[in-house]
Amino acid sequence: MDSVLRLCDIAPGEKCTVSGLTATGAMRRRLLDIGLVEHTPVYCIGKSPGGDPSAYLICGAVIAIRAADAATVLVER
């Protein structure tokens, strides 16, 4: 079984699957609303030149997520 990582640990070009969220409140609701639910595949498309935010392909849409928020998304490779 693969180890659990955070979404912010995924490098551009890598694919992962959501295994859970640690976010609470409004941020948890937002992440769920954009499709970050358990078993959803996510592709890291790229990172901005400064490294934050990163772009992810989620359910057919490219979404930019800050590293602090991506750290609350648990994923598996």
C-alpha positions as CSV (number, residue, x, y, z in Angstrom):
1,M,0.0,0.0,0.0
2,D,1.3,3.5,-0.9
3,S,2.0,5.9,1.9
4,V,-0.3,8.8,2.5
5,L,1.0,12.2,1.4
6,R,-0.3,15.7,1.2
7,L,-1.4,17.2,-2.2
8,C,1.3,19.9,-1.9
9,D,3.9,17.1,-2.0
10,I,2.9,16.0,-5.5
11,A,5.3,17.2,-8.2
12,P,4.2,18.5,-11.6
13,G,3.3,15.6,-13.9
14,E,2.4,13.3,-11.1
15,K,-1.0,11.7,-10.5
16,C,-2.5,10.9,-7.1
17,T,-5.8,9.9,-5.6
18,V,-7.6,11.8,-2.7
19,S,-7.7,9.7,0.5
20,G,-9.1,12.4,2.8
21,L,-9.2,16.0,4.1
22,T,-8.0,17.5,7.3
23,A,-9.4,21.0,6.5
24,T,-12.3,22.2,8.6
25,G,-15.1,24.8,8.2
26,A,-15.4,26.9,5.0
27,M,-12.1,25.6,3.5
28,R,-13.3,22.0,3.8
29,R,-16.6,22.9,2.1
30,R,-14.7,24.7,-0.7
31,L,-12.3,21.7,-1.3
32,L,-15.3,19.3,-1.4
33,D,-17.1,21.7,-3.8
34,I,-14.3,21.6,-6.3
35,G,-14.3,17.8,-6.3
36,L,-11.7,16.8,-3.8
37,V,-13.6,13.9,-2.4
38,E,-12.3,10.4,-1.5
39,H,-11.0,8.3,-4.5
40,T,-10.9,11.3,-6.9
41,P,-7.9,11.3,-9.2
42,V,-5.9,14.5,-9.3
43,Y,-3.0,15.5,-11.6
44,C,-0.5,18.2,-10.8
45,I,-0.3,20.3,-13.9
46,G,2.4,22.7,-12.7
47,K,3.6,25.1,-10.1
48,S,3.9,28.9,-10.4
49,P,7.5,30.2,-10.7
50,G,7.5,31.1,-7.0
51,G,6.2,27.6,-6.1
52,D,2.8,28.7,-4.8
53,P,0.1,28.2,-5.9
54,S,0.1,25.0,-7.9
55,A,-2.3,24.0,-10.7
56,Y,-4.2,20.7,-10.4
57,L,-6.5,18.9,-12.9
58,I,-9.6,17.9,-10.8
59,C,-12.7,16.4,-12.5
60,G,-11.8,18.0,-15.8
61,A,-11.1,21.5,-14.5
62,V,-7.7,23.1,-13.8
63,I,-7.8,24.6,-10.3
64,A,-5.0,26.7,-8.6
65,I,-4.6,25.8,-4.9
66,R,-2.3,27.4,-2.4
67,A,0.3,25.2,-0.7
68,A,-1.2,25.9,2.7
69,D,-4.6,24.6,1.5
70,A,-3.2,21.7,-0.5
71,A,-1.5,20.6,2.7
72,T,-4.9,19.7,4.1
73,V,-5.7,17.3,1.3
74,L,-4.4,13.7,2.0
75,V,-3.5,11.7,-1.1
76,E,-2.0,8.4,-2.3
77,R,0.2,7.9,-5.3
